[in-house]
C-alpha cells in the first residue's frame, strides 16, 4: 500500500509535465501589493498563508466540470491555483458523509478521508501545502450544527475524546502518505457554540461545560503534537463583529488550558462587521494571549447570477449587509480581498498570518434539472443530497452550489482576474530568502532611460527588416515604460538580449512578461557557453500578458545571456516588460568531489564507502539525465521496494531538497522542475 500511494503521488505530479516548458499565461497583476512583516514559524520564507478551500472540486470534476488556465487551455486546477500565487489548500474532512445502508452520499463535496486523499495527492504534485479542517461530524458543522458523527453519537465525552485522537492521528498518517505537506490542522469547524455534540448552551455556558469542550479540542491537539510538532494547530470561530463574544471565547480557551497556536475566524463582509473592527479584534486576542490569528473563510460576489437550480447565498443587493461596500464585480472581489489581506497584515508583531478564500471553484452544474439533480445525488457536487436528511433534517432543500457567483472562476471554469490577488501578497522581504531572489538584471523594466530610446541601458537590440524595437511609455506591465515593437511588414528573429555574471552557484530562473498579437511567435533563451534552455509560445492578444520562463544551473563566476526573440506577420505588435534573472535555489548538496576512498577504523573493521563525484541534480538512476524515471525509482526506494537499488552517487543526486533522505518530497521537487514550474 505504501508504494502504491507513493507512486500515485508521482503519477499525480506527472500531470504537470503536460504543461510543457512554458509557464502558463497569467493576466496582469490585478491589485497593489500587500506586505506582511515579522511573520515567523511558517513554511513560506516570510510569506503568509495565501489559501483557498476547494473541497468540492473532486465531486465537481466527477460531475463533468472542467477548469482552464487564463488563456482557455484545460489545466489541472491545482496548477492554476499555484500559478496564481496560492500556497495552501484547506480541505474539510467529515467522518462518514454517507447514508446508513445505501451508502449514498450526503453531498457537499462528499468530503470523507478518501476525498481528502485525492485532493492532497494533487496538491503535492502542484507544490501546495495543506490546512486540514476536521469537522468531527458526518456533515456540515457550524455554530448552529455541531452534531457528532453517527458512529460516536452515543459516546461519552471521554469516549469522544479518545475517538477524536485516533481519527485525527490515523487521518494525518494517511494524508502524509500522499506526499503532501500538512502545514496546519484545524480542530473543529466554526466551533463558536460547541463541537462534536458537546454544546455550551446545554450547560448554560458554565466553566464545567467549557472544560468538557476543551477536552475535545485538546484530544485533537494531542494527535497533532504526537504526529508532528511543527504543524500549527488552529481553532475556528465566527462573528468577529461581536467583539465582546470573541474576547470571551479567547479568555475561556486560556482559562480551560486549550492547546492551540492559531485563533481563526470566518469573515464574510456582508455579515461580520468592518475590516477595522476585524483588525482590532484579532489584535486584541493576539496581544493578550500570544496567539497567531487568521481568517479561515471569506468570499465576495462578482455577480448576482444563479447558474444552477440551487439558490445562492447572495442573490440581490439587499443581501450584501450594512458593513462593507464593494462593487459586485471582479474588480470588487479584487479590492475586497486585497483589503482583507491588508487588515490581517495590520495585526501587530507579525501575528496576522493570512487568509483563506472559501470555495472559489464551487461552480454550478450545467444541464436540465433531471440531469443536474442526478449528478448531485450521485457524486455530491451540490450543497446536499436527498440522503443527507438522515443526518440533518434541515437538508430537505437539496441542491447545487450556493456560492458560484462568489467564485474566483467564471461559470465556464476560467480564472477571473481576482484570483491573481494572491500573487500580490507577500512578506515584507518579498517572501524570499534574503540571499535568494534578487533580480540580477540592472534595467528589468526599461525605466532607466526615462523616455523613448532605441538603446535601452543594459540591453542589446537587433531588429530585422520591419521588426523595430524601442522603449516607449505605452503598453507597460509595470512602471511607466516597456520595450515595444510594431511592424507593418512580416519579420523574423528580432531580438533583445542582456548579459550578467552570477556570483553564486545555484539554480537560476529567467522570465519576462510580454503581450503580443496572435501572429507573433516568441522565444526566450537562457544560454551559458554551449548550454541553452528555451521556452517558446505565441501571443494571445493585446493586454493578455504571458510569463514565459526558463531555468538553468549556473556556477559562480559564470556569464549567462538572456535573449527574447520575436517574429510576426504584417501588423504584428507587442511589448516586453518586468524581466528577471533570479537565484531560486542554492545547491542542496556539495558539488565538490570527495576522495575516492573513505576508511572508517574500529577495533577490527574497515569500511570503504563508494566515492561521490560531482552531483547531477535529480539523477537518482545515474543515467546522465533527470526525468520521470528518477522519481519512480525514488518512490520505490522510499517504499522499501527491495528491487529498487540506488547507489551512493544516485542518493546524492536524488536528495534535491537537502534533507539527507529520499522520499516523495524529492519526487515533487524534481517533477516541478521538469515541468518548469519552479
PATORMAR-42159 format. One record per atom (N, C-alpha, C): y, z, x; residue in one letter. Coordinates in steps of 0.1 Angstrom, whole numbers, plus 5000, padded with zeros to 4 digits. Each point is the difference from the previous one (the first is absolute). Layout:
BEGIN
YZXA
...
***
This chain:
BEGIN
498850005008X
501250004992X
501350005009X
499950085011X
501250005008X
500349875006X
499049925005X
500349875006X
500549914989X
499450014988X
500549914989X
501450024997X
500550125000X
501450034997X
500949965011X
499650025012X
500849955011X
500149855000X
498949934998X
500049865000X
500849954988X
499950074989X
500849964988X
501550015003X
500450105008X
501450015004X
500449895009X
499149965009X
500349885008X
500149884992X
499149984990X
500049884992X
501350004992X
500450124994X
501350004993X
501249975009X
499950055012X
501149975010X
500149855003X
498849935000X
500049865004X
500749914990X
500350054988X
500949924991X
501349975006X
500550095009X
501349975006X
500049875008X
498849965005X
500049885008X
500349884992X
499850004987X
500349894992X
501549975000X
500850095004X
501549985000X
500449915012X
499149975009X
500449925011X
500850075010X
500749935009X
500850065010X
501450024996X
500449964989X
501450024995X
500150124992X
500950095003X
500250124992X
500649954987X
499550044988X
500449954987X
501550014998X
500649894993X
501450004999X
500550114991X
501150055002X
500650114992X
501549974998X
500550044988X
501449974997X
500950095010X
501349974999X
500950075008X
500050154996X
500450085009X
500150144997X
500950024988X
499550084990X
500650014987X
501050114999X
500150095010X
500850124998X
500550055014X
500950085000X
500550065012X
499050105005X
500150035013X
499050095007X
500350154996X
498950074998X
500050144998X
499250075011X
500750085008X
499450065012X
499650154997X
498850045003X
499550144999X
500150065014X
500650115002X
500150065013X
499250135001X
499550035011X
499450135003X
498650024994X
499449894995X
498650024994X
499050025011X
499250104998X
498950045010X
498750014993X
498949985007X
498750024994X
499549894992X
500649894999X
499549884992X
499549895010X
499049934995X
499449905010X
500749865000X
501450005000X
500749884999X
501149985010X
499950075011X
501049995011X
501450024995X
500250114991X
501350034996X
500449954986X
499249904995X
500249954986X
499550104990X
500649994988X
499550084989X
498849944993X
499450064990X
499149944991X
500749894992X
499549885001X
500649894992X
498849954991X
499850064989X
498749994993X
500149944986X
498849954996X
499849954986X
498750054995X
499950024987X
498750034994X
499649884992X
499049935005X
499449884993X
498650024996X
499750124994X
498750044997X
499349914990X
500849934992X
499449914989X
499649865006X
500249975013X
500049875004X
498649945000X
498950075003X
498749945000X
499549974986X
500450084990X
499649974987X
500849884995X
501249985004X
500849894997X
499449875005X
499650015013X
499449885007X
498749974994X
499250104996X
498749974993X
500349934987X
501250024994X
500349944987X
500749865002X
500149965012X
500549865002X
501550005006X
500650115002X
501450005005X
499949965015X
501049925004X
500149955014X
501450035005X
500150035013X
501250035007X
500349905011X
501349985003X
500549905009X
501050055009X
500349935011X
501150035009X
501349944994X
501150025007X
501349964995X
500149854999X
499249925007X
500049864999X
499149944990X
499250094993X
499149954990X
498649985004X
499750035013X
498649995004X
499250124996X
498849984995X
499250124996X
499750085013X
500150134999X
499850095011X
499650144996X
499250065008X
499650144997X
501250084998X
500150074989X
501250084997X
500350115010X
499050055007X
500250105010X
500649955012X
499849875003X
500749935011X
501449984996X
500349964988X
501349984995X
500850135001X
499450114995X
500750135001X
500350045014X
499149985009X
500250045014X
501249915006X
499949874997X
501149915004X
501450054995X
500050054988X
501250054994X
500650135005X
499250065009X
500550135006X
499350124994X
499149994991X
499350114995X
499050055011X
499950145001X
499150055010X
498950094995X
500150044987X
499050094995X
499749964985X
498750014996X
499649974986X
499550134994X
500550034989X
499550124992X
498949964990X
498950075000X
498949964992X
499650124991X
500149994987X
499650104991X
498450014999X
499550124999X
498550015000X
499750094988X
499249954991X
499450074989X
498550035003X
499550114995X
498650035002X
499049904994X
500149994987X
499049914993X
500749944987X
500849895002X
500849944989X
499149914992X
498850044996X
499149924992X
499550084988X
499649934990X
499550064988X
498650055002X
499750124994X
498650055001X
499049914993X
498949975006X
499049924994X
500249855003X
501149944995X
500349865001X
500549965014X
500750095007X
500649975013X
501249914999X
500549984988X
501249914998X
501250075007X
500849925006X
501250065007X
501150054990X
500750105005X
501150054992X
501249915002X
500049925010X
501249925003X
500950065010X
501349965000X
501050055009X
499749975015X
499349895002X
499649965013X
498650045004X
499350084991X
498750045003X
499850075013X
500950095003X
500250055014X
499150125003X
498749975002X
499150095006X
499949995015X
499150075006X
500050005015X
499649865005X
499249934993X
499649865005X
501149904999X
500950024990X
501249915000X
500950045011X
500150135003X
500850045012X
499549945013X
498649995001X
499449945012X
500449855001X
500049934989X
500449865000X
501449985005X
500950094995X
501449995004X
500250045015X
499350115004X
500150055013X
499549905011X
499049934997X
499549895009X
501049905003X
500749964990X
501149895001X
501250065007X
500350134997X
501150065007X
499750015015X
498850035004X
499650015014X
500249865006X
499649904993X
500249865006X
501449965002X
500950054991X
501449965001X
500850105008X
499450115005X
500750095008X
500850104993X
499750024987X
500750104991X
499350135000X
500850115000X
499450135000X
499950054985X
499450114997X
499750044987X
500650144996X
500450014988X
500250134993X
499050004989X
499050105000X
499050014990X
500550104990X
500149954987X
500550084989X
498950054991X
499550125003X
498950064992X
500650064987X
499549954988X
500450054987X
499150124996X
498850015006X
499050104995X
499949994985X
499849884995X
499849984986X
499349874999X
499549964988X
499349874998X
501049894995X
501350044997X
500949904996X
501450065003X
501149944994X
501350035004X
500350155000X
500650055010X
500550145001X
501550005002X
500750074992X
501450015000X
500450144994X
501350034999X
500350144995X
499450034986X
499849894992X
499550034986X
498549995000X
499349955011X
498649994999X
499450045014X
499350115000X
499450045013X
498650054996X
499249914995X
498650034996X
499149995012X
499050095001X
499050005010X
499149884998X
499349955010X
499049904998X
498950054991X
499449904993X
498950044991X
499050095006X
499649965013X
498950085006X
500450145004X
501350035000X
500550135004X
500650084988X
500049944989X
500750064989X
499750144996X
498850045002X
499550144996X
499950095013X
500549955011X
500050085012X
501050124999X
499750105007X
501050115002X
501049955010X
501150075002X
501049955010X
499450005014X
499250105003X
499450015013X
499049885002X
499349964990X
499149895001X
500849875001X
501149994993X
500949885002X
500549995014X
500450125006X
500550005013X
498949945010X
498850054999X
498949955008X
499849854998X
500149964988X
499849864997X
501149915005X
501250055000X
501249935006X
499849985015X
499650115006X
499849995015X
498949905003X
498950004993X
498949915004X
500449854996X
500649984988X
500449874996X
501049945010X
501050085004X
501049955009X
499449975014X
499250095005X
499449985013X
499149875000X
499249994990X
499149884999X
500849874999X
501050004992X
500849884999X
500849975013X
500550105007X
500749975012X
499049935010X
498850055001X
499049945009X
499749864996X
499949974987X
499749874995X
501149905003X
501350054998X
501149915003X
500249985015X
499750105008X
500149985015X
499049895005X
498949994994X
499049905004X
500549864998X
501049984992X
500649874998X
500849955012X
500450095009X
500849975011X
501550034997X
500350034988X
501450034996X
500550135005X
501350015004X
500550135004X
500750084989X
499550124997X
500650084990X
501150085006X
501249974995X
501250075005X
500350134992X
499749994987X
500450114991X
499050014989X
499850134995X
499250024988X
500850084990X
500049954988X
500750074989X
499050084992X
500250134999X
499150094993X
500550014986X
499549924991X
500450004986X
501249904998X
500149964987X
501149904997X
500950064989X
501350015003X
501050054991X
499650134994X
499750105009X
499450134996X
501150104996X
501049964993X
501150094997X
499550114991X
499049974991X
499650104990X
498550055003X
499349955010X
498750045002X
499249895007X
498750025001X
499149905007X
498650034996X
499249904997X
498550014999X
499650104989X
500850004989X
499650094989X
500650145001X
500650035011X
500750135001X
501549984996X
500450054989X
501449984995X
500850135001X
501249995006X
500850125002X
500450064986X
500249914990X
500450054987X
499050094994X
498749985003X
499050084994X
500150155005X
500650025011X
500350145005X
501450044999X
500849934992X
501450024998X
500750005013X
499649915009X
500649985013X
500050135009X
499050084998X
500050125007X
499649985015X
500250105008X
499649985014X
498549995002X
499350074991X
498549995001X
499649854997X
500649944990X
499649864998X
500549915011X
501150035006X
500449935012X
499050015011X
499550125002X
499050025011X
498749924997X
499750004987X
498849924996X
500249855004X
501249954996X
500349865003X
500149985016X
500550105007X
500249995014X
498649995007X
499050064994X
498649995006X
499549864999X
500449924990X
499549875000X
500849915010X
501350025001X
500749925010X
499550045014X
499750125003X
499550045013X
498649955002X
499249984989X
498749955002X
500149855005X
500949934995X
500249865005X
500550005014X
501050095003X
500550015013X
499050045010X
499050084996X
498950055009X
499249875005X
499849914990X
499249895004X
500749915010X
501349984997X
500849915009X
500250065014X
500350135001X
500150075013X
498749995008X
498950014993X
498750005006X
499649865005X
500649904993X
499749865004X
500849955011X
501350024999X
501049965011X
501350074998X
500350095009X
501250084999X
501349915002X
499949885004X
501249915002X
500449944987X
499250014989X
500349944988X
501050094992X
501049944995X
501050084992X
499450034986X
500350124995X
499650044987X
501250014991X
500049934989X
501149994991X
499750064986X
500950074994X
499950044986X
501149924993X
499749974987X
500849904993X
500450064986X
501449994998X
500550064988X
501049904993X
500650034989X
500949914993X
501350074996X
500949924994X
501250054994X
501050075010X
500449935010X
501050065009X
501350024994X
500349944988X
501250024993X
500150154996X
498950074998X
500050144997X
499950085013X
501150015007X
500050055013X
499550155001X
500350084989X
499550145001X
498550004998X
499449914993X
498549994999X
499449975013X
500649905007X
499549965013X
500150125010X
501150075000X
500150125009X
499050104996X
499750024988X
499050104995X
498649965005X
499749874999X
498749965004X
499850025015X
501049965008X
500050025015X
499850155003X
500750084993X
499950155003X
498650054997X
499449964989X
498750054996X
498949945010X
500249885005X
499149955010X
500050095012X
501250045004X
500150095012X
499450144997X
500350054988X
499650134996X
498550014999X
499349894995X
498650014999X
499249945012X
500849975011X
499549965013X
499249874999X
500549904994X
499449874999X
500249935013X
498949945005X
500049935013X
500449854998X
501249965004X
500449864998X
501149975010X
500349875002X
501049955010X
501249934993X
499749934989X
501049924994X
500250034985X
501250024996X
500450024986X
500449874995X
499249944991X
500349864995X
500450014985X
500849914996X
500449994986X
500049854996X
499849984987X
500349884993X
501549994998X
500549875001X
501449984997X
500249874994X
500050004986X
500349884993X
501550014995X
500949915004X
501450024998X
500450014985X
499249954991X
500350004986X
499650144994X
499350085007X
499650134995X
500550125009X
500149985013X
500050115009X
501350045007X
501149974994X
501350055005X
500649905011X
501150055005X
500749925010X
499450015014X
500349905008X
499650005014X
500650125008X
501250034997X
500750115006X
499250134998X
499650024987X
499250124997X
498750005006X
499349885001X
498749995007X
500250055015X
501049955007X
500250045013X
500250155002X
500850064991X
500250145000X
498850084998X
499249964989X
498850074997X
499050005012X
499849885005X
499149995012X
500550075012X
501350005002X
500650075012X
499850154999X
500250054987X
499850154998X
498650045003X
499049934995X
498650035002X
499649995015X
500449895006X
499749985014X
500650115009X
501250034997X
500750115008X
499450144998X
499750034988X
499650134997X
498550035004X
499249904999X
498550025003X
499549925011X
500949935008X
499649925012X
498949904997X
500249924989X
499049904996X
500649865001X
499249905002X
500449874999X
500149964985X
500949904997X
500149974986X
499949844998X
499649964989X
499649864998X
500249964985X
500349884997X
499949944987X
498749934999X
499150054991X
498649945000X
499949894990X
501049994990X
499949894990X
501449974996X
500349874998X
501349954995X
499849864996X
501049944992X
500049864997X
501349974992X
500349884999X
501249954992X
499749864995X
500549974988X
499749874993X
500949895006X
499449885001X
500749885003X
500249914988X
499450024989X
500349934987X
499450094989X
500249954988X
499450074988X
498849924994X
499549915008X
499049914994X
498650075000X
499349984989X
498650054998X
499149885001X
499250005010X
499249885003X
498550014995X
499750124994X
498650014995X
500150064986X
498950054995X
500050064986X
500250155000X
500350065011X
500250145001X
501550035001X
500450114993X
501450045001X
500550045014X
501349995002X
500650045013X
500750134999X
500050075011X
500850135001X
501549984998X
500549895006X
501449964999X
500049864994X
500449994987X
500049874993X
501449964995X
501050105001X
501349974996X
501050095007X
501349974999X
501050075008X
500150154995X
499750034988X
500150134995X
499050105007X
499049945006X
499050095007X
500350035014X
501249955005X
500350025014X
500650145003X
500250084990X
500550135003X
501550015003X
500450125003X
501550025002X
500350045015X
499150005009X
500250065013X
500549895010X
499349895001X
500249915011X
500249864994X
500949925005X
500349874994X
499949905011X
499049914998X
499849885009X
499749884991X
500349885005X
499749884992X
498549994998X
499649964988X
498649974998X
499749865006X
499749995012X
499949885008X
499350035013X
499649895007X
499550025013X
501050065010X
501349964998X
501150065008X
500150154997X
499850034987X
500150144996X
498950095006X
498849945000X
498850075007X
500450025015X
500549905006X
500350015014X
501050115003X
501150004992X
501050105001X
499550144998X
499250024989X
499550134997X
499050055011X
499149925004X
499050045009X
500750045014X
501049925004X
500750035012X
500750134999X
500750034988X
500750124998X
499050125000X
498849984994X
499150114999X
499550045014X
499749905009X
499650035013X
501250075007X
501249964998X
501250075006X
500150144995X
499750034988X
500050134994X
499050095007X
498849955003X
499050085006X
500350025015X
500549895006X
500450015014X
501150115002X
500850024990X
501150105001X
499650145000X
498750034998X
499550145001X
500150045014X
500650115004X
500350045014X
498750025008X
500249995013X
499050045010X
498849915000X
500149884995X
498849915000X
498950044990X
500450094990X
498950054991X
499749894989X
500949914997X
499749894990X
499249905007X
498849974995X
499149915008X
499649884993X
500649964989X
499749874994X
499949994985X
499649884996X
500049974985X
498849914998X
499350024989X
498949914995X
500449944987X
499949864999X
500349934987X
498749994992X
500150044987X
498850014992X
499749864994X
498849965003X
499349884994X
500949875000X
500549965011X
500949885001X
499349874998X
498650014998X
499349874998X
499150014987X
500350094991X
499350014988X
500549904990X
499549885001X
500449894991X
499249994987X
500649944990X
499249974988X
499149895002X
498950004992X
499049895000X
500549894991X
499749885003X
500449884992X
498849964991X
500349944989X
499049954990X
500250054986X
499249964991X
500150054986X
499550155000X
500350064988X
499750154999X
498550025002X
499149924994X
498650025001X
499550005015X
500549905007X
499749995014X
500550115008X
501250044998X
500750105008X
499350144997X
499850034988X
499450134996X
498650015005X
499349895001X
498650005005X
500150035015X
500949955007X
500250035014X
500450155003X
500950054991X
500450145001X
498750094999X
499249974991X
498950094997X
498949985011X
499949885005X
498949975010X
500450065014X
501249975004X
500450045014X
501050115001X
500650044989X
500950125001X
501449975005X
500449874999X
501349965006X
501250044991X
499750064988X
501150054992X
500150155000X
501150054993X
500350145001X
498850094995X
499349954990X
498850084995X
499149904993X
498850034998X
499049924992X
499650084988X
499349944991X
499450074988X
499250125004X
499249985011X
499150115005X
500850135004X
501249995004X
500850115005X
500250114990X
499949974987X
500250104990X
499050115000X
498849975007X
499050115002X
500650125008X
500849965010X
500650105009X
501450054995X
500849904995X
501350034996X
500349944987X
499950084989X
500249954986X
501449924999X
500950035008X
501349944999X
500049855005X
498949965006X
499949875005X
499649904990X
500450024987X
499649914989X
500849875001X
501150005007X
500749885001X
499749935013X
498749955001X
499549945012X
500849875002X
500249965012X
500849885003X
500249975014X
501049925003X
500249945013X
501050085008X
500849935009X
500950075008X
501350044992X
500550125003X
501350044994X
501149995010X
499749945012X
501150005010X
500149875007X
499449894994X
500149875007X
501449955002X
501050054992X
501449965002X
500750105010X
499250095006X
500650085011X
499349975013X
499249905000X
499249965012X
501049945010X
499549995013X
500749935010X
499449875003X
499249954991X
499549865000X
500349944986X
500249875000X
500349944987X
498749994992X
500149954988X
498849994991X
498949915005X
500449915009X
499049915006X
499450055013X
500450125005X
499550065012X
500749975013X
501249944999X
500849985012X
501050115002X
500150055013X
500950115002X
501549974997X
500650104994X
501550004998X
500750035012X
501249975001X
500850035012X
500150165002X
499950074989X
500150155000X
498950065008X
498849935001X
498950065008X
500450025014X
500949915005X
500350005015X
501050115003X
500450084991X
500850125003X
499350085011X
498750015000X
499350095009X
500249955015X
500349885002X
500349955013X
501350065006X
500850054991X
501350055004X
500150155002X
498850074998X
500050145001X
499350045013X
500650085008X
499450035013X
500650135006X
499450045011X
500550125007X
501349975007X
500750105004X
501349985006X
500049925013X
498850005006X
499949925013X
499349874997X
500049964987X
499449874996X
498550014998X
499550125000X
498550024997X
499249965012X
500549985012X
499249965011X
500150105011X
499050015008X
500050085012X
501349955009X
500750105005X
501249965007X
499849915012X
498750005005X
499749925012X
499449864995X
499949984987X
499549874995X
501049954990X
499949874997X
500749944989X
501549965003X
500550025012X
501449955003X
499949855001X
501049934992X
500049865001X
500649955013X
499249925007X
500349965014X
500949885000X
500249944989X
500949885000X
501550054999X
500849945009X
501450055001X
500949964989X
499749894994X
500949944989X
499149964989X
499350104993X
499049964990X
500549944988X
501250034996X
500649954987X
501149905002X
500249955013X
501049905003X
501450054996X
500250135002X
501350054997X
501050005012X
499549995012X
500850025012X
501249915001X
499949884996X
501149905002X
501150024990X
499850084989X
501050024991X
500549884992X
499249904999X
500549894992X
499149885003X
500549874997X
499249885002X
499749995015X
498849955003X
499649985014X
498849915001X
500049905009X
498849925003X
499350055012X
500550115006X
499450065012X
500050154998X
499250064991X
499950144998X
499650085012X
500650115002X
499750095012X
498550035000X
499349975012X
498650045002X
499049904994X
500549894994X
499149904994X
500249865006X
498949935001X
500049865004X
499749914987X
500949914997X
499849914988X
499749865005X
499049944993X
499749865003X
499949934986X
500949914997X
500049934987X
499549855003X
498949964993X
499649865001X
500949924991X
499849874999X
500849914993X
500250054985X
501250034996X
500250054987X
499850154997X
499350065009X
499650144998X
501050105007X
501250014995X
501050075007X
500050154996X
500150095011X
500050144998X
501550055003X
500450104992X
501250075004X
500150134993X
500850105005X
500150134994X
501249994990X
499750054988X
501149994989X
500050134992X
501150024993X
500150124992X
499549964986X
498849964998X
499449964987X
498550015001X
499450024989X
498650024998X
499450105010X
500750115002X
499550115009X
499050094992X
499150055007X
499150104994X
500550145002X
500650035012X
500650135004X
501249975008X
501050094999X
501349975007X
500849894994X
500949945008X
500949904995X
499649865004X
499149985009X
499749875006X
498549975001X
499649875001X
498649965001X
500049875008X
498949975006X
499849875006X
499649904990X
500849894998X
499949924988X
499749855005X
499349934991X
499849865003X
500149924987X
500449875002X
500049914988X
499949865007X
499349914993X
499849865005X
500049904989X
500849905001X
500049894990X
498849915002X
499550005012X
498849915004X
498850085003X
498849954999X
498850085005X
500150035014X
499550115004X
500050045014X
498750085003X
499750025013X
498850075005X
500250075012X
499650135000X
499950085013X
501350055005X
501050034991X
501250075005X
499650155003X
500550055011X
499650135004X
501250105003X
499750124998X
500950115005X
499150105007X
500450045012X
499150095008X
500850105007X
499350115003X
500650115008X
498950065009X
500450065011X
499150055010X
500350145004X
499050085001X
500250145005X
498950045009X
500350105008X
499050065009X
499750144995X
498750034998X
499650144995X
499950105011X
500350124998X
499950105010X
498850104998X
499349984989X
498950094997X
498849924995X
498850035004X
498849934996X
499750044986X
499549914992X
499650034986X
499949884991X
499950034987X
499949894990X
501449984995X
500449875000X
501349964995X
500049914988X
500950034991X
500149914988X
501349935000X
499949874998X
501249914999X
500149954986X
501150004994X
500249964986X
501449954998X
500149914990X
501349954996X
500050004984X
501250014995X
500249994985X
500749864998X
499449924991X
500549874998X
499949954986X
500849914996X
500049934987X
500149855003X
499449924992X
500149855002X
499649934987X
500449875000X
499649924988X
498549975002X
499449944989X
498549985000X
499649895010X
500949925005X
499649895009X
499950065014X
500550115003X
500150055013X
498750075004X
499449965012X
498950075006X
500550075012X
499550135002X
500550085011X
498950055008X
500350045012X
499050065009X
500750115008X
499450125001X
500550105009X
499050025011X
500450005013X
499150005011X
500550115010X
499050085004X
500250105011X
499249965012X
500649975011X
499349955012X
500350085012X
499050025008X
500150075013X
499049935009X
500649935010X
499149935009X
499249894993X
498750005001X
499249904993X
499550054986X
500450134997X
499550054987X
501149974989X
499549984988X
500949974989X
499450044987X
500950064992X
499650044986X
501049934990X
499449944990X
500849924991X
499850034985X
501050004992X
499950014985X
500849894994X
499549934990X
500849894994X
499950014985X
500949924994X
500150004986X
501049904995X
500350014987X
500949904994X
501050084991X
501349955000X
501050074992X
499749994985X
500650104993X
499750004985X
501350014992X
501149965006X
501249994992X
501150095005X
501249974995X
501250085004X
499850144996X
500350095009X
500050154998X
498650054998X
499049925001X
498650055000X
499650035014X
500350125005X
499950045014X
498550035003X
499649955012X
498750035005X
500150075014X
499050075004X
500050075013X
498749975008X
500049885006X
498849975008X
500150085013X
498850045005X
499950095011X
498849975008X
500150035013X
498849995009X
500050125009X
498950035007X
499850115009X
499349965012X
500350075011X
499449975013X
500050135009X
498950025008X
500050105009X
500749965013X
500950085005X
500849975012X
500050115010X
500149965012X
500050105011X
501550035005X
500250125004X
501450035005X
500449905011X
501349954998X
500549905009X
499749864996X
499349984990X
499649864996X
501249944991X
500349875003X
501049934992X
499449934989X
500650014988X
499549944988X
501149924993X
499649894994X
501049914993X
499649994985X
501050024991X
499749984986X
500849874996X
499349914994X
500649874996X
499749984985X
501149964993X
499949964986X
500249854999X
499149934995X
500049854999X
500049964985X
500949914997X
500149954986X
500049854999X
499349944990X
500049864997X
500249984986X
500749894996X
500349994985X
500349864997X
500149974987X
500349874994X
501549994998X
500449884995X
501449984997X
500550114991X
501250055004X
500650114992X
499450145002X
499250015010X
499350135003X
501150105005X
499850124995X
501050115004X
499250135002X
500750105006X
499450135002X
500850095009X
499650125001X
500650095009X
499050115006X
500350045012X
499250115006X
500950125003X
499550124998X
500850125002X
499050115004X
500650115004X
499350135002X
498749985008X
500149945012X
498949985009X
499750135007X
498750015004X
499750125008X
498849985009X
500050075011X
498850025008X
499950155003X
499050074995X
499950145001X
498650045006X
500050115006X
498850075005X
499450074988X
498849974996X
499450064988X
498950105004X
499449985012X
498950095004X
499850005015X
500050125006X
499750015014X
498550015002X
499549975012X
498549995002X
499450134996X
498949994992X
499250124996X
499250065011X
499649915010X
499250055011X
500549935012X
499750065012X
500549955012X
499549865003X
500849925006X
499649865003X
499749995016X
500050115006X
499750005015X
498550025002X
499549915009X
498650015003X
499750135007X
498850064997X
499650125006X
498949975010X
499750095010X
498949975009X
498749964994X
499349925007X
498749944995X
499050114996X
500050115008X
499050104997X
500750145001X
499750074989X
500550145000X
498850095000X
499950095010X
498850095001X
500450144997X
499250064991X
500250144996X
498850085005X
500350105009X
498950075006X
499950144994X
498750034996X
499750144996X
499050055010X
499250104997X
499150055010X
498949905004X
499549924990X
498949915004X
500249864994X
501149974994X
500149884992X
501349925005X
499849875002X
501149915002X
500049894989X
501249984993X
500149914989X
501049895004X
499649884998X
500949895003X
500549944986X
501349984998X
500549944988X
500449865002X
499949924989X
500349865001X
501549985003X
500449915009X
501449985003X
500849944988X
501250044999X
500949944989X
501049925007X
500049874997X
501049915006X
501249994991X
500949915003X
501249994991X
499649984986X
500550074990X
499649994987X
500549884993X
499249944991X
500449894991X
500150064986X
501250024995X
500350074987X
499149954989X
499250104995X
499249974988X
498649945002X
499749955012X
498849925003X
498850095002X
499550064989X
499050105001X
498649945005X
499849874996X
498849945004X
500149925014X
501250025006X
500249945014X
499749855000X
500349934989X
499849864999X
501149925007X
501150065003X
501249935005X
501049974990X
499750034987X
501049984989X
499950124991X
501150024992X
500050114990X
500049934987X
499050034992X
499949944986X
499250104991X
499749954988X
499350094990X
498750055005X
499349935008X
498750055005X
500250135008X
501150025006X
500250135007X
500150114990X
500649984989X
500250114990X
498650034994X
499249904997X
498750024995X
499150095010X
500149965012X
499350085010X
500450145001X
501350024999X
500650145001X
499550084987X
500149934989X
499550074987X
498650045001X
499149915005X
498650045002X
499850115010X
500749995011X
499950115010X
500550134994X
501150004993X
500550134994X
499050064990X
499349914993X
499050044990X
498650045006X
500050005014X
498850045007X
498849914998X
500449874999X
498949904999X
499449985015X
498850045001X
499450005014X
500049865006X
500149894993X
500049875006X
501449955004X
501050084997X
501349975003X
500450065014X
499949935010X
500250055014X
501449955005X
500850095004X
501349975006X
500150055014X
500349925010X
500150045013X
501250095002X
500150075012X
501250085003X
501349915000X
499849885005X
501249905000X
500449974986X
499049984991X
500249974986X
500750114993X
499650135003X
500650114994X
501450025004X
500349975013X
501450005004X
500849904993X
499449884999X
500849894993X
500250034985X
498950064993X
500150024986X
500850124995X
500350105009X
500750124996X
501549965000X
500449924990X
501449945000X
501050114996X
499650104993X
501050114996X
500050115010X
499250005010X
500150095011X
499650144997X
499150024990X
499650144996X
498650035007X
499549925009X
498850025007X
498850004992X
500049934989X
498849984992X
500149864993X
498849954996X
500049884993X
499650024985X
500949964991X
499750024986X
500849904992X
500050024986X
500649904991X
501549995003X
500750105005X
501449995003X
500249895010X
499249995010X
500149895010X
499849864993X
499050004991X
499749874993X
501349964992X
500650094993X
501249974993X
501149945008X
500350075012X
501049955009X
499749865005X
498849985004X
499649875005X
500249894990X
499550024988X
500149904989X
501549974997X
500850114999X
501449984997X
500749925011X
499650025013X
500549935011X
499649854999X
498749984997X
499649864999X
500749924989X
500350084989X
500749944988X
501549995002X
500550055012X
501449995004X
500950094990X
499450114996X
500750094991X
500650125007X
499650025013X
500650105008X
500349935014X
***
